[in-house]
Amino acid sequence: MGDTTMKAIWASGYGNHEVLQLKKVPIPQIKENEVLVKVKASVATTADTLMLSGRPWYNRLFMGLRKPKHAIPGTGFSGDVVAVGQQVKSFQIGDEVFGETTLGFGTNAEFVAVPENGVVLPKPNTLSHSEAATFCDGPLTSLNFLIQLGKVKPGQRVLINGASGSLGTAAVQLAKHFGAEVTGICSKTNMGWIKSLGADTVVDYQNEDYTKLSKPYDIMFDTVGKSSFSQVKHLLVKDGLYLSPVLKPSLIVQMLFTSLVDGKKAKFDATGLKPGAELKHMLSELVEIFNAGKLKIVLDRQFPLEKVGKAHAYISGGHKKGNVVILVDAENDGE
């Protein structure tokens, strides 16, 4: 490898997309237990945009108080192994891999170093690099919330708010795959294709107040954190669950209160903080579901690496449909 530098997106501080700039930085030096991946595709997510803003403030306790500890954003990736540490046994140069760096970030760049025992798996031929890079956002988080946290069962009713986003599109399909009756909440323009993903009922939130729905639900999964437990608890059966991946102060209070009493519960989980072995197991399960034709990866827009700022501006507009991919390598596999 002649050049020892790479192109990467750099966050100079907290803020909006304007704090992101393209820089030349040193290629990561791998440790004995790490692999160096030449990134073909990474992602820009709603969670990335939120963390970039530095809000809510308590995120900075592990992100960095005044500016991000890890200046290169992005967590999902897919690409080729180009170097391996001396202790690495599971991968070799030339392997196609995909995964997630969790709190290590760093995937909005030409190269990323990943521990062999981290969240990294061989990329199946059935997945393109663009599709594989998104697996650790919507699909992995939704699988964790619906199965690990919600324990969804056949015949249960599941209400999914934000059904057209990266988490929502995955959640609709996964809940249906596991036998639930699914209601998706989205805008009128997205109703048709949310129905095509498997939703039994679709509600246009712009013209219908979903908090006045008459059916009782076993699970409400608010993928975008726009509601609260107190607003929707009347929609739940007596031991129903309200799930959200957006940890707002109100949700913390609701979780503490409902944990002390019987009946309806509000729950949150930080999927990316789970042990690597557990996340890898869930990723393998997702690949099986994908290969069985029960999970489609919805790609909205794809941006080149130098346009990551524009990708986050688009996400902030609130009209993202499925996943936003960052094409890092110009010779990406064509999607």
URMO-V842132 format. One record per residue. RES is the residue in three letters. PSI is psi in whole degrees, -180 to 180 (NA if undefined). NEAR is the number of other C-alpha atoms within 10 Angstrom. D_LAST is the distance of its C-alpha to the last C-alpha in Angstrom with 2 decimals. Layout:
res=RES psi=PSI near=NEAR d_last=D_LAST
res=RES psi=PSI near=NEAR d_last=D_LAST
This chain:
res=MET psi=103 near=6 d_last=26.84
res=GLY psi=-60 near=4 d_last=28.68
res=ASP psi=132 near=7 d_last=27.61
res=THR psi=9 near=11 d_last=28.49
res=THR psi=164 near=15 d_last=26.65
res=MET psi=162 near=14 d_last=23.12
res=LYS psi=138 near=18 d_last=21.44
res=ALA psi=154 near=27 d_last=21.39
res=ILE psi=135 near=26 d_last=21.75
res=TRP psi=128 near=22 d_last=25.40
res=ALA psi=114 near=24 d_last=27.21
res=SER psi=-15 near=14 d_last=30.71
res=GLY psi=-169 near=18 d_last=32.09
res=TYR psi=151 near=22 d_last=31.63
res=GLY psi=-151 near=17 d_last=30.73
res=ASN psi=-163 near=18 d_last=27.90
res=HIS psi=-18 near=21 d_last=24.82
res=GLU psi=-13 near=14 d_last=27.33
res=VAL psi=-4 near=15 d_last=28.33
res=LEU psi=134 near=25 d_last=24.97
res=GLN psi=153 near=16 d_last=24.91
res=LEU psi=129 near=18 d_last=23.10
res=LYS psi=162 near=16 d_last=25.48
res=LYS psi=123 near=13 d_last=26.11
res=VAL psi=163 near=15 d_last=27.32
res=PRO psi=141 near=13 d_last=28.40
res=ILE psi=136 near=18 d_last=26.01
res=PRO psi=140 near=16 d_last=27.12
res=GLN psi=117 near=14 d_last=29.92
res=ILE psi=149 near=17 d_last=29.40
res=LYS psi=177 near=16 d_last=32.32
res=GLU psi=-25 near=13 d_last=33.62
res=ASN psi=16 near=17 d_last=31.75
res=GLU psi=159 near=22 d_last=28.33
res=VAL psi=149 near=28 d_last=25.20
res=LEU psi=123 near=24 d_last=23.33
res=VAL psi=128 near=27 d_last=19.55
res=LYS psi=111 near=24 d_last=17.44
res=VAL psi=127 near=28 d_last=14.79
res=LYS psi=-42 near=27 d_last=11.13
res=ALA psi=143 near=33 d_last=10.21
res=SER psi=-168 near=36 d_last=12.93
res=VAL psi=161 near=32 d_last=13.80
res=ALA psi=126 near=28 d_last=16.33
res=THR psi=165 near=26 d_last=18.49
res=THR psi=-39 near=20 d_last=21.63
res=ALA psi=-40 near=15 d_last=23.59
res=ASP psi=-44 near=16 d_last=22.56
res=THR psi=-41 near=22 d_last=23.74
res=LEU psi=-45 near=18 d_last=26.94
res=MET psi=-35 near=20 d_last=27.67
res=LEU psi=-32 near=23 d_last=27.14
res=SER psi=-19 near=19 d_last=29.83
res=GLY psi=13 near=21 d_last=32.27
res=ARG psi=150 near=14 d_last=33.19
res=PRO psi=160 near=13 d_last=34.84
res=TRP psi=-32 near=11 d_last=37.18
res=TYR psi=-14 near=12 d_last=37.58
res=ASN psi=-29 near=15 d_last=34.01
res=ARG psi=-14 near=17 d_last=35.42
res=LEU psi=-30 near=9 d_last=37.70
res=PHE psi=-9 near=10 d_last=34.90
res=MET psi=-22 near=19 d_last=32.49
res=GLY psi=130 near=16 d_last=35.16
res=LEU psi=-48 near=14 d_last=38.00
res=ARG psi=-29 near=11 d_last=37.65
res=LYS psi=162 near=17 d_last=34.15
res=PRO psi=132 near=21 d_last=31.28
res=LYS psi=-36 near=16 d_last=32.37
res=HIS psi=104 near=15 d_last=28.82
res=ALA psi=-22 near=21 d_last=27.79
res=ILE psi=116 near=23 d_last=24.14
res=PRO psi=179 near=27 d_last=22.33
res=GLY psi=139 near=27 d_last=19.50
res=THR psi=-39 near=26 d_last=19.93
res=GLY psi=146 near=29 d_last=16.78
res=PHE psi=161 near=36 d_last=14.93
res=SER psi=138 near=32 d_last=13.08
res=GLY psi=-159 near=31 d_last=13.83
res=ASP psi=139 near=22 d_last=16.47
res=VAL psi=125 near=24 d_last=20.22
res=VAL psi=-9 near=17 d_last=22.04
res=ALA psi=148 near=20 d_last=25.50
res=VAL psi=145 near=24 d_last=27.58
res=GLY psi=163 near=18 d_last=30.87
res=GLN psi=-28 near=12 d_last=34.05
res=GLN psi=-4 near=12 d_last=34.31
res=VAL psi=129 near=17 d_last=30.78
res=LYS psi=-23 near=10 d_last=30.96
res=SER psi=-18 near=12 d_last=27.88
res=PHE psi=156 near=19 d_last=25.25
res=GLN psi=164 near=15 d_last=25.31
res=ILE psi=133 near=13 d_last=23.64
res=GLY psi=-15 near=13 d_last=20.44
res=ASP psi=139 near=16 d_last=19.60
res=GLU psi=129 near=22 d_last=16.13
res=VAL psi=163 near=22 d_last=16.94
res=PHE psi=163 near=31 d_last=15.99
res=GLY psi=-148 near=26 d_last=18.41
res=GLU psi=136 near=29 d_last=20.31
res=THR psi=0 near=22 d_last=22.92
res=THR psi=-121 near=18 d_last=24.87
res=LEU psi=3 near=15 d_last=27.54
res=GLY psi=-21 near=18 d_last=26.64
res=PHE psi=-153 near=19 d_last=23.68
res=GLY psi=7 near=27 d_last=22.41
res=THR psi=-9 near=31 d_last=18.64
res=ASN psi=61 near=29 d_last=17.80
res=ALA psi=168 near=31 d_last=18.72
res=GLU psi=-25 near=23 d_last=17.90
res=PHE psi=151 near=26 d_last=19.94
res=VAL psi=141 near=25 d_last=21.38
res=ALA psi=132 near=23 d_last=24.36
res=VAL psi=133 near=24 d_last=24.46
res=PRO psi=143 near=18 d_last=27.59
res=GLU psi=-37 near=20 d_last=27.50
res=ASN psi=13 near=14 d_last=29.03
res=GLY psi=-163 near=18 d_last=26.67
res=VAL psi=80 near=23 d_last=23.75
res=VAL psi=133 near=24 d_last=21.59
res=LEU psi=156 near=21 d_last=20.67
res=PRO psi=137 near=17 d_last=19.19
res=LYS psi=123 near=20 d_last=15.55
res=PRO psi=150 near=14 d_last=15.65
res=ASN psi=-20 near=8 d_last=13.80
res=THR psi=-14 near=11 d_last=13.06
res=LEU psi=132 near=17 d_last=10.75
res=SER psi=165 near=18 d_last=7.39
res=HIS psi=-40 near=28 d_last=8.22
res=SER psi=-43 near=27 d_last=6.76
res=GLU psi=-46 near=22 d_last=8.82
res=ALA psi=-36 near=24 d_last=11.57
res=ALA psi=-25 near=32 d_last=12.18
res=THR psi=-11 near=32 d_last=13.19
res=PHE psi=-31 near=26 d_last=15.57
res=CYS psi=3 near=27 d_last=18.51
res=ASP psi=-95 near=23 d_last=18.60
res=GLY psi=-56 near=22 d_last=18.82
res=PRO psi=-47 near=25 d_last=19.08
res=LEU psi=-45 near=22 d_last=21.42
res=THR psi=-43 near=24 d_last=23.57
res=SER psi=-39 near=27 d_last=23.93
res=LEU psi=-43 near=24 d_last=24.89
res=ASN psi=-46 near=19 d_last=27.42
res=PHE psi=-43 near=23 d_last=28.94
res=LEU psi=-39 near=21 d_last=29.19
res=ILE psi=-53 near=15 d_last=30.26
res=GLN psi=-44 near=12 d_last=31.85
res=LEU psi=-46 near=15 d_last=33.38
res=GLY psi=-22 near=20 d_last=33.71
res=LYS psi=50 near=13 d_last=34.31
res=VAL psi=140 near=22 d_last=33.17
res=LYS psi=156 near=16 d_last=34.99
res=PRO psi=137 near=12 d_last=34.80
res=GLY psi=-13 near=13 d_last=36.51
res=GLN psi=156 near=17 d_last=36.19
res=ARG psi=130 near=24 d_last=35.12
res=VAL psi=127 near=29 d_last=32.28
res=LEU psi=125 near=31 d_last=31.71
res=ILE psi=114 near=28 d_last=28.42
res=ASN psi=139 near=27 d_last=28.50
res=GLY psi=42 near=23 d_last=25.30
res=ALA psi=-15 near=30 d_last=23.58
res=SER psi=-2 near=28 d_last=20.58
res=GLY psi=-173 near=25 d_last=19.53
res=SER psi=-43 near=29 d_last=17.54
res=LEU psi=-42 near=27 d_last=20.78
res=GLY psi=-45 near=27 d_last=21.97
res=THR psi=-37 near=30 d_last=19.15
res=ALA psi=-42 near=27 d_last=19.41
res=ALA psi=-41 near=35 d_last=23.20
res=VAL psi=-48 near=30 d_last=23.61
res=GLN psi=-41 near=24 d_last=21.93
res=LEU psi=-43 near=26 d_last=23.70
res=ALA psi=-41 near=27 d_last=27.03
res=LYS psi=-41 near=25 d_last=26.84
res=HIS psi=-37 near=15 d_last=25.96
res=PHE psi=12 near=17 d_last=29.06
res=GLY psi=11 near=14 d_last=31.23
res=ALA psi=159 near=23 d_last=31.74
res=GLU psi=120 near=22 d_last=32.41
res=VAL psi=131 near=25 d_last=29.81
res=THR psi=124 near=25 d_last=30.35
res=GLY psi=139 near=29 d_last=27.58
res=ILE psi=124 near=25 d_last=28.49
res=CYS psi=-175 near=21 d_last=26.26
res=SER psi=164 near=17 d_last=26.66
res=LYS psi=-38 near=13 d_last=27.50
res=THR psi=-21 near=10 d_last=24.25
res=ASN psi=-2 near=15 d_last=22.32
res=MET psi=-42 near=19 d_last=24.96
res=GLY psi=-48 near=11 d_last=23.63
res=TRP psi=-21 near=13 d_last=20.27
res=ILE psi=-37 near=23 d_last=21.95
res=LYS psi=-40 near=16 d_last=24.39
res=SER psi=-22 near=10 d_last=21.70
res=LEU psi=-8 near=19 d_last=20.54
res=GLY psi=-5 near=21 d_last=24.12
res=ALA psi=133 near=27 d_last=26.38
res=ASP psi=-35 near=15 d_last=29.87
res=THR psi=142 near=14 d_last=30.88
res=VAL psi=133 near=23 d_last=29.12
res=VAL psi=128 near=21 d_last=31.14
res=ASP psi=105 near=16 d_last=30.60
res=TYR psi=-19 near=16 d_last=31.92
res=GLN psi=-22 near=11 d_last=32.62
res=ASN psi=-4 near=9 d_last=35.18
res=GLU psi=133 near=11 d_last=36.32
res=ASP psi=103 near=10 d_last=37.71
res=TYR psi=-17 near=17 d_last=36.05
res=THR psi=-7 near=13 d_last=38.84
res=LYS psi=15 near=10 d_last=41.17
res=LEU psi=148 near=13 d_last=39.42
res=SER psi=-25 near=9 d_last=42.07
res=LYS psi=141 near=11 d_last=40.40
res=PRO psi=139 near=18 d_last=40.96
res=TYR psi=143 near=24 d_last=37.86
res=ASP psi=-35 near=25 d_last=37.80
res=ILE psi=133 near=27 d_last=34.88
res=MET psi=121 near=26 d_last=33.49
res=PHE psi=104 near=28 d_last=30.28
res=ASP psi=93 near=23 d_last=29.89
res=THR psi=-18 near=26 d_last=26.40
res=VAL psi=-2 near=19 d_last=27.01
res=GLY psi=31 near=16 d_last=30.67
res=LYS psi=-18 near=10 d_last=31.99
res=SER psi=-172 near=15 d_last=34.92
res=SER psi=161 near=17 d_last=37.63
res=PHE psi=-42 near=24 d_last=39.45
res=SER psi=-31 near=12 d_last=42.60
res=GLN psi=-31 near=9 d_last=40.88
res=VAL psi=1 near=15 d_last=39.50
res=LYS psi=-27 near=20 d_last=41.79
res=HIS psi=-16 near=17 d_last=43.75
res=LEU psi=-11 near=22 d_last=40.70
res=LEU psi=149 near=23 d_last=40.78
res=VAL psi=174 near=16 d_last=42.97
res=LYS psi=-28 near=15 d_last=45.78
res=ASP psi=31 near=12 d_last=43.79
res=GLY psi=165 near=22 d_last=40.38
res=LEU psi=137 near=24 d_last=37.78
res=TYR psi=120 near=28 d_last=36.14
res=LEU psi=137 near=26 d_last=33.06
res=SER psi=137 near=24 d_last=31.19
res=PRO psi=1 near=21 d_last=28.96
res=VAL psi=108 near=18 d_last=30.38
res=LEU psi=88 near=15 d_last=33.65
res=LYS psi=158 near=15 d_last=35.92
res=PRO psi=-38 near=11 d_last=39.67
res=SER psi=-36 near=11 d_last=40.54
res=LEU psi=-37 near=23 d_last=38.44
res=ILE psi=-46 near=13 d_last=40.25
res=VAL psi=-44 near=12 d_last=43.56
res=GLN psi=-39 near=18 d_last=42.52
res=MET psi=-45 near=18 d_last=41.42
res=LEU psi=-44 near=13 d_last=44.73
res=PHE psi=-49 near=12 d_last=46.79
res=THR psi=-21 near=15 d_last=45.19
res=SER psi=-17 near=14 d_last=45.39
res=LEU psi=-9 near=9 d_last=49.17
res=VAL psi=159 near=9 d_last=49.71
res=ASP psi=158 near=9 d_last=49.02
res=GLY psi=-143 near=13 d_last=46.68
res=LYS psi=142 near=19 d_last=43.47
res=LYS psi=147 near=23 d_last=41.37
res=ALA psi=132 near=23 d_last=38.90
res=LYS psi=150 near=22 d_last=36.52
res=PHE psi=152 near=17 d_last=33.95
res=ASP psi=143 near=17 d_last=32.23
res=ALA psi=94 near=12 d_last=30.30
res=THR psi=-43 near=19 d_last=27.62
res=GLY psi=-12 near=18 d_last=26.62
res=LEU psi=0 near=10 d_last=30.29
res=LYS psi=157 near=12 d_last=30.62
res=PRO psi=145 near=11 d_last=31.37
res=GLY psi=-39 near=17 d_last=28.52
res=ALA psi=-38 near=13 d_last=29.67
res=GLU psi=-42 near=12 d_last=29.51
res=LEU psi=-39 near=23 d_last=25.99
res=LYS psi=-39 near=20 d_last=24.82
res=HIS psi=-43 near=12 d_last=26.65
res=MET psi=-38 near=19 d_last=24.96
res=LEU psi=-42 near=22 d_last=21.47
res=SER psi=-40 near=14 d_last=22.52
res=GLU psi=-40 near=14 d_last=23.74
res=LEU psi=-40 near=20 d_last=20.49
res=VAL psi=-40 near=19 d_last=18.65
res=GLU psi=-42 near=13 d_last=21.44
res=ILE psi=-41 near=16 d_last=21.06
res=PHE psi=-47 near=15 d_last=17.32
res=ASN psi=-25 near=14 d_last=18.19
res=ALA psi=0 near=9 d_last=20.99
res=GLY psi=19 near=9 d_last=18.78
res=LYS psi=1 near=16 d_last=20.41
res=LEU psi=120 near=22 d_last=17.63
res=LYS psi=138 near=16 d_last=14.42
res=ILE psi=118 near=20 d_last=12.15
res=VAL psi=114 near=19 d_last=12.07
res=LEU psi=121 near=17 d_last=9.51
res=ASP psi=-77 near=13 d_last=11.57
res=ARG psi=154 near=14 d_last=10.71
res=GLN psi=130 near=20 d_last=8.90
res=PHE psi=146 near=19 d_last=11.54
res=PRO psi=163 near=15 d_last=12.37
res=LEU psi=-42 near=24 d_last=15.02
res=GLU psi=-9 near=20 d_last=17.88
res=LYS psi=22 near=18 d_last=17.12
res=VAL psi=-38 near=28 d_last=17.51
res=GLY psi=-42 near=22 d_last=20.78
res=LYS psi=-34 near=15 d_last=19.30
res=ALA psi=-43 near=23 d_last=16.95
res=HIS psi=-33 near=22 d_last=20.19
res=ALA psi=-40 near=15 d_last=22.06
res=TYR psi=-45 near=16 d_last=19.66
res=ILE psi=-42 near=21 d_last=20.09
res=SER psi=-22 near=16 d_last=23.83
res=GLY psi=-16 near=8 d_last=23.98
res=GLY psi=15 near=10 d_last=23.78
res=HIS psi=22 near=11 d_last=21.44
res=LYS psi=138 near=18 d_last=18.23
res=LYS psi=106 near=19 d_last=16.70
res=GLY psi=-131 near=22 d_last=15.12
res=ASN psi=146 near=29 d_last=13.14
res=VAL psi=120 near=28 d_last=12.49
res=VAL psi=144 near=27 d_last=10.13
res=ILE psi=115 near=30 d_last=11.28
res=LEU psi=106 near=29 d_last=9.26
res=VAL psi=-42 near=27 d_last=12.31
res=ASP psi=127 near=17 d_last=11.76
res=ALA psi=-20 near=11 d_last=11.10
res=GLU psi=31 near=8 d_last=10.30
res=ASN psi=163 near=15 d_last=7.44
res=ASP psi=28 near=12 d_last=6.06
res=GLY psi=-5 near=9 d_last=3.76
res=GLU psi=NA near=10 d_last=0.00
